[in-house]
Amino acid sequence: MKVLINQQTHELDSDATLADAVAAIEARPPFAAAVNTQFVPKTQYAQHPLRDGDQVEIIAPVTGG
């Protein structure tokens, strides 16, 4: 299936979860993730199924001032 991860198309297995999307882009902590604009707690990444066409955002905090 195709999903958008940070606005780039990625091909994932049909049974992929949010954890698979995080692994696909090799995201390094700290970060937060949302699927279709809905925040998903880190403890739910492996249980959160993705569907074809989902939009995943993986956002790292910005520090400084």
N, C-alpha and C positions, 0 to 999 in steps of 0.2 A: 504494500500500500504506500501511497505518497502522503507525506505530511510536511508541513512547513515548520522548520525549526529556525527561529530567529530570521524569518523571512527568506529562508533558502529551502528549496525542495530537497527532501531526503526520501529514499526508498527504504522502508522498514518491512519486516515480516508482518504477516496479517494478524499475528497474535501479540504484536509489540505493545509494550507498556511505556509509561513515561520514563522509567529507569533506562529502557533501551534508547530512547531519544537522547537522554543525558549522555549515555555512553557513546552514541553515534558522533557527537561533537566533542567528545573528550573534555567535558566541562570540569573545571576544578573549583572546589569550594573556596570561598563562600559564594553561594548563589541561591536564588529563589526561582521557582518554576511555576508557570501558569499554562493551562490548556484552554484555548478559546476564551481567553481573558479571565479565567477563574483560577485563583491561586490554589495550588495543591501542596499540602504539607509534605515535607521530606519523607516522613514515615509512610506515606501512601504512594510513593513513586512506583514501586514494584507491583502494586495492586491496581494502579490506575491504567485501564486499557485505553489505547488510542484507536481512532477510527480514521479511515481514509479521508483526507482533506482537513484533518485537525490542524490547528495552528498552535504551536508550542513556542513559548517565550521563555528563555533562560537568561536571567538578569543577574549580573554581578553588581554588588554595591560600589558606589563611587565615594571615595573619601577625599578629604582636602578642604581647602577653604579659601 
